[in-house]
Amino acid sequence: MKVNILFLSAAMCSQLASAAPPPVDPAMLELADQSRCLGCHDVDVTVRGPAWRDVAKRYRGKPEVEEVLVEKVYTGGGGVWGNDYMSSNKRAGKDNIRILVKWILTLPDS
């Protein structure tokens, strides 16, 4: 009986672990926070702007889009994810934006 309960517990924990989104790099979240991205974005949930996993999914396999996204974050823009406008984020600087965009594009689906 104890073996069955242990096996069932292990199986349930395994399923719960696989249902959770993959962990994210805390250093990237810190950079995103310092760059003031987290007021409008989240890794897994649409806030004002799209969830970053959704961005990664949309642009996966399209390396040419990296610089386009860097410019979009730097200068702002709208119309791609709905009617809301993304304000420019020149304060973050293109180097930090490029680091974040590269990381966002590597995020796996949840």
Secondary structure, 3 states (H helix, E strand, C coil): CHHHHHHHHHHHHHHHHHHCCCCCCHHHHHHHHHCCCCCCCCCCCCCCCCCHHHHHHHHCCCCCHHHHHHHHHHHCEECCCCCCEECCCHHHCHHHHHHHHHHHHHCCCC
